[in-house]
Amino acid sequence: MGLLGELLLLPVAPVRGTLWVLQQVVDEAERQYYDPSAIQAELARLAEQLDAGDIDEAEFDRREDELLERLQIMQNREQKQ
């Protein structure tokens, strides 16, 4: 871009920095949300809740489907890379 371009964009540098930080936060949140070990731990907790009678079968099925969908999304992302 060159020196002139950098000087012209200098006033928006704080915005660019803020956007970069926000992107890093989003990336980390997605990494944790789709982490297979975290999903498996949630599935185990969900099974424990079902066994303890804290949730019914319908709630278990609904939440299990959500977790398995997250796991599938992560596997699809890994295959694309």
Buried (B, 14 or more C-beta within 10 A) or exposed (E): EEEEEEEEEEEEEEEEEEEEEEEEEEEEEEEEEBBEEBBEEBBEEBEEBBEEEEBEEEEBEEBBEEBEEBBEEBEEEEEEE
